[in-house]
Amino acid sequence: MRGIRANDRLAMSCGELYAVISRTSQTSVKSTAITNETNERAPLLKDSKSYGGTSTTTICKSRAGSSYCSDNDSRNIKGDYDDITSSGSRKHRLDCCAYMKIMTFVSILGGCCVIATYLLIAESRSPTVEFSLDLVHRDLWSNVSTPIADSLNYYDVENIVIMQTGGLSCVEFQKCLQTLRELQREYQEKQGIIQELPFNFLIGGDRQTYEARGWNYESGLPLVQQNASLVIAFIGNYTILAPSSLQLRSAVSLIAESVRRKKLQSQYKIFGLRNLTNGQNDGKALFGAIGQWQQFAGLI
């Protein structure tokens, strides 16, 4: 009995060992089946989609010891690569377009700065017309109805001659009218004839511009090219002190109006005329002021 029991114990031990081994194998198979079944029941894992906030990736299946992926997976990978390449090309084109736009803007801005600088320099060198011309007609002060002089052909007028009358100045309208009449009387006595003053226009300290021979007649002033010049005289003496800014602006307005009315060529020149009988410094301050104008061409 003991021998039988020993054999039985051995057989049972072997049976138990076999049984254990068999159960282990079955359990493994069962576990594998469950795993496969679970994967089949969870298609979200195959499509690399997120579920419950957790992202999964596509897993290549193993067959005969080697890994492989489906054609769909390969096409997906190639499509992703093409998308990345296309996105990079679009980004490169956008960067190029943005660069060209920036360079174009910078070029335009630089050109505008150059033009603005040129205009600023030109403006600083030339007087600025800031108000209209205040012109007083000859009928209000002169005793000459028609000057005795040749007519001006404005197609030939290309010079502006500026000088001073000397003597007293005036800063009020009535005083300027009185001063002009005194100048006219002295000139007529000297000439021995009722004749207009030898100026085309005069500018008073009251900022008014007074017509003498005007745009239609030669000035008759010696040393001046008669058929090509308009003569503008500042009433008073400006050897030490220059005319006021308002007087200078009145002269600029008169010149601009002359061009606008086509009584003066647009490419005109400005000259200063000294009365040497009053000395070498006659009108020094006046000529120092108009000498800053761009069209100033020197003294006669």
C-alpha positions as CSV (number, residue, x, y, z in Angstrom):
1,M,0.0,0.0,0.0
2,R,2.8,2.2,0.8
3,G,4.3,1.6,-2.7
4,I,1.0,2.2,-4.4
5,R,0.5,5.3,-2.4
6,A,4.0,6.4,-3.4
7,N,3.2,5.8,-7.1
8,D,-0.1,7.4,-6.7
9,R,1.5,10.4,-5.0
10,L,4.0,10.5,-7.8
11,A,1.3,10.3,-10.4
12,M,-0.8,12.8,-8.7
13,S,2.2,15.0,-8.4
14,C,2.8,14.7,-12.1
15,G,-0.9,15.2,-12.7
16,E,-0.9,18.2,-10.6
17,L,2.2,19.5,-12.4
18,Y,0.5,18.8,-15.7
19,A,-2.7,20.2,-14.5
20,V,-0.9,23.3,-13.4
21,I,0.9,23.6,-16.7
22,S,-2.3,23.1,-18.6
23,R,-4.1,25.6,-16.6
24,T,-1.3,28.1,-17.1
25,S,-1.5,27.6,-20.9
26,Q,-5.3,28.0,-20.9
27,T,-5.1,31.0,-18.8
28,S,-2.7,32.6,-21.2
29,V,-4.8,31.8,-24.2
30,K,-7.9,33.1,-22.4
31,S,-6.1,36.2,-21.5
32,T,-5.0,36.7,-25.1
33,A,-8.5,36.2,-26.3
34,I,-9.8,38.7,-23.9
35,T,-7.1,41.1,-25.0
36,N,-8.0,40.7,-28.7
37,E,-11.7,40.9,-27.9
38,T,-11.1,44.0,-26.0
39,N,-9.2,45.6,-28.8
40,E,-12.0,44.6,-31.3
41,R,-14.5,46.2,-29.0
42,A,-12.5,49.4,-28.7
43,P,-12.2,50.7,-32.3
44,L,-11.1,54.1,-31.0
45,L,-7.7,52.6,-30.2
46,K,-7.2,51.5,-33.8
47,D,-7.9,54.9,-35.3
48,S,-5.5,56.8,-33.0
49,K,-8.4,58.8,-31.6
50,S,-8.7,60.2,-28.1
51,Y,-11.2,58.8,-25.7
52,G,-11.9,60.2,-22.3
53,G,-9.2,62.8,-22.8
54,T,-6.4,60.2,-23.4
55,S,-4.7,60.2,-26.8
56,T,-3.5,56.8,-28.3
57,T,-1.4,56.1,-31.3
58,T,-1.8,53.4,-34.0
59,I,0.0,50.2,-33.2
60,C,1.4,48.0,-36.0
61,K,0.4,44.4,-35.6
62,S,3.0,41.6,-35.4
63,R,2.9,38.7,-37.7
64,A,5.5,35.9,-38.1
65,G,8.0,37.8,-35.9
66,S,7.9,40.9,-38.2
67,S,5.9,44.2,-37.8
68,Y,3.8,45.7,-40.6
69,C,1.2,48.4,-41.0
70,S,-1.8,48.6,-43.2
71,D,-1.9,50.5,-46.5
72,N,-4.2,53.0,-44.9
73,D,-1.7,53.7,-42.2
74,S,1.0,54.3,-44.8
75,R,-1.2,56.6,-46.8
76,N,-2.0,58.5,-43.6
77,I,1.7,59.0,-42.8
78,K,2.5,60.1,-46.4
79,G,-0.5,62.5,-46.3
80,D,0.8,64.0,-43.0
81,Y,4.2,64.5,-44.6
82,D,2.7,66.1,-47.6
83,D,0.7,68.4,-45.4
84,I,3.8,69.4,-43.5
85,T,5.7,70.1,-46.7
86,S,2.8,72.1,-48.2
87,S,2.5,74.1,-45.0
88,G,6.2,74.9,-45.1
89,S,6.0,76.0,-48.7
90,R,3.0,78.3,-48.0
91,K,4.8,79.7,-45.0
92,H,7.8,80.4,-47.1
93,R,5.7,82.2,-49.7
94,L,3.9,84.2,-47.1
95,D,7.3,85.2,-45.6
96,C,8.5,86.3,-49.0
97,C,5.4,88.4,-49.6
98,A,5.7,90.0,-46.2
99,Y,9.3,90.8,-46.9
100,M,8.5,92.4,-50.3
101,K,5.7,94.5,-48.7
102,I,8.0,95.7,-46.0
103,M,10.8,96.6,-48.5
104,T,8.3,98.4,-50.8
105,F,7.0,100.4,-47.8
106,V,10.5,101.3,-46.7
107,S,11.3,102.4,-50.3
108,I,8.2,104.6,-50.5
109,L,8.9,106.1,-47.1
110,G,12.5,106.9,-48.0
111,G,11.4,108.6,-51.2
112,C,8.8,110.7,-49.3
113,C,11.5,111.7,-46.8
114,V,13.8,112.9,-49.6
115,I,11.0,114.9,-51.2
116,A,9.9,116.4,-47.9
117,T,13.5,117.4,-47.1
118,Y,13.9,119.0,-50.6
119,L,10.7,121.0,-50.2
120,L,11.7,122.1,-46.7
121,I,15.0,123.4,-47.9
122,A,13.4,125.1,-50.9
123,E,10.8,126.7,-48.7
124,S,13.4,128.0,-46.3
125,R,15.2,129.7,-49.1
126,S,12.2,131.4,-50.6
127,P,9.6,133.7,-49.1
128,T,6.2,132.4,-48.3
129,V,2.9,134.0,-49.4
130,E,0.7,134.0,-46.4
131,F,-2.0,136.5,-47.4
132,S,-3.5,138.2,-50.4
133,L,-2.3,141.4,-52.0
134,D,-3.7,144.7,-50.6
135,L,-3.4,147.0,-53.6
136,V,-4.2,150.7,-53.6
137,H,-5.0,152.1,-57.0
138,R,-3.3,155.1,-58.4
139,D,-6.6,157.1,-58.5
140,L,-6.6,157.3,-54.7
141,W,-3.4,159.4,-54.4
142,S,-1.9,160.4,-57.7
143,N,-2.6,163.5,-59.9
144,V,-1.6,161.6,-63.0
145,S,-4.4,159.8,-64.9
146,T,-2.2,158.1,-67.5
147,P,1.7,157.8,-67.1
148,I,3.7,159.1,-70.0
149,A,5.7,156.0,-70.8
150,D,5.9,153.1,-73.2
151,S,3.7,150.1,-72.6
152,L,5.1,146.9,-71.1
153,N,4.9,143.6,-73.0
154,Y,4.6,141.2,-70.1
155,Y,5.9,138.4,-72.3
156,D,9.3,140.1,-72.0
157,V,9.1,141.0,-68.3
158,E,11.4,138.7,-66.4
159,N,13.1,141.0,-63.8
160,I,12.0,142.4,-60.5
161,V,14.1,145.5,-59.3
162,I,13.8,146.4,-55.6
163,M,15.0,149.7,-54.1
164,Q,14.1,152.2,-51.4
165,T,12.8,155.8,-51.9
166,G,14.9,157.2,-49.1
167,G,13.6,160.0,-46.8
168,L,10.7,159.5,-44.4
169,S,8.8,156.3,-44.0
170,C,5.1,155.8,-43.0
171,V,3.2,153.3,-40.9
172,E,-0.4,154.6,-41.4
173,F,-2.5,154.7,-44.5
174,Q,-3.2,158.5,-44.5
175,K,0.4,159.2,-43.7
176,C,1.5,157.0,-46.6
177,L,-0.8,158.8,-49.0
178,Q,0.7,162.1,-47.9
179,T,4.2,160.9,-48.3
180,L,3.5,159.6,-51.8
181,R,2.1,163.0,-52.8
182,E,5.2,164.7,-51.5
183,L,7.4,162.4,-53.4
184,Q,5.4,162.9,-56.6
185,R,5.4,166.7,-56.3
186,E,9.2,166.8,-55.8
187,Y,9.7,164.5,-58.8
188,Q,7.5,166.5,-61.1
189,E,9.2,169.7,-60.1
190,K,12.6,168.2,-60.9
191,Q,11.3,166.8,-64.3
192,G,9.4,169.9,-65.2
193,I,6.4,167.9,-66.3
194,I,3.4,166.3,-64.7
195,Q,4.6,162.7,-64.7
196,E,4.2,159.7,-62.5
197,L,6.8,158.5,-60.1
198,P,9.4,156.3,-61.7
199,F,8.2,153.1,-60.0
200,N,5.7,150.5,-60.9
201,F,4.7,149.9,-57.3
202,L,5.6,151.2,-53.8
203,I,5.2,149.4,-50.4
204,G,4.5,151.4,-47.3
205,G,5.0,150.7,-43.6
206,D,1.3,150.1,-43.3
207,R,1.7,147.0,-45.5
208,Q,-0.3,148.4,-48.3
209,T,1.0,148.2,-51.9
210,Y,0.5,151.4,-53.9
211,E,0.2,151.4,-57.6
212,A,2.3,154.0,-59.5
213,R,2.9,153.0,-63.2
214,G,1.5,149.6,-62.5
215,W,1.8,146.5,-64.7
216,N,1.1,148.2,-68.0
217,Y,3.9,150.9,-68.2
218,E,7.6,151.0,-68.1
219,S,9.1,152.5,-64.9
220,G,11.3,155.1,-66.7
221,L,14.0,154.6,-64.0
222,P,17.6,155.0,-65.2
223,L,19.9,151.9,-65.1
224,V,16.9,149.6,-65.4
225,Q,16.1,147.5,-68.5
226,Q,12.8,149.2,-69.2
227,N,11.0,146.6,-71.4
228,A,11.9,143.7,-69.1
229,S,11.5,145.0,-65.5
230,L,9.0,145.8,-62.8
231,V,10.4,148.3,-60.2
232,I,9.2,148.0,-56.6
233,A,10.2,150.7,-54.1
234,F,9.9,150.5,-50.3
235,I,8.8,153.9,-48.9
236,G,11.5,155.1,-46.5
237,N,15.1,154.6,-45.6
238,Y,16.2,151.0,-44.9
239,T,20.0,151.4,-44.8
240,I,20.2,150.5,-41.1
241,L,16.9,148.8,-40.3
242,A,15.3,146.3,-42.7
243,P,11.6,146.5,-43.7
244,S,9.2,144.7,-41.4
245,S,8.3,141.1,-42.1
246,L,4.8,142.4,-43.2
247,Q,6.3,144.7,-45.7
248,L,8.5,141.9,-47.1
249,R,5.6,139.6,-47.3
250,S,3.6,142.3,-49.2
251,A,6.4,142.4,-51.8
252,V,6.3,138.6,-52.1
253,S,2.5,138.8,-52.5
254,L,2.9,141.4,-55.3
255,I,5.4,139.3,-57.1
256,A,3.2,136.2,-56.9
257,E,0.2,138.2,-58.1
258,S,2.2,139.5,-61.0
259,V,3.0,135.9,-62.0
260,R,-0.6,134.8,-61.5
261,R,-1.9,137.6,-63.8
262,K,0.8,136.7,-66.4
263,K,2.4,140.1,-66.0
264,L,5.7,138.5,-65.0
265,Q,7.5,135.4,-66.3
266,S,7.5,132.5,-63.7
267,Q,11.3,132.1,-64.1
268,Y,12.0,135.7,-62.9
269,K,15.0,137.1,-61.2
270,I,15.2,139.7,-58.4
271,F,17.8,142.5,-58.4
272,G,18.6,145.2,-55.9
273,L,19.2,148.8,-57.0
274,R,21.2,151.3,-54.9
275,N,21.0,155.1,-55.1
276,L,24.8,155.7,-55.0
277,T,24.2,159.4,-54.4
278,N,23.2,158.4,-50.9
279,G,26.4,156.4,-50.4
280,Q,27.7,152.9,-50.8
281,N,25.6,151.6,-48.0
282,D,22.3,152.8,-49.4
283,G,19.6,150.2,-48.6
284,K,22.1,147.8,-47.0
285,A,19.6,146.4,-44.5
286,L,16.9,146.0,-47.2
287,F,19.2,144.2,-49.6
288,G,20.4,142.0,-46.7
289,A,16.8,140.9,-46.2
290,I,15.9,140.2,-49.8
291,G,19.3,138.6,-50.4
292,Q,18.0,135.5,-48.7
293,W,15.4,134.9,-51.3
294,Q,16.0,132.1,-53.8
295,Q,15.5,134.3,-56.9
296,F,17.8,137.1,-55.7
297,A,20.5,137.6,-58.4
298,G,22.5,140.5,-56.9
299,L,22.8,144.3,-57.1
300,I,22.7,146.5,-60.1
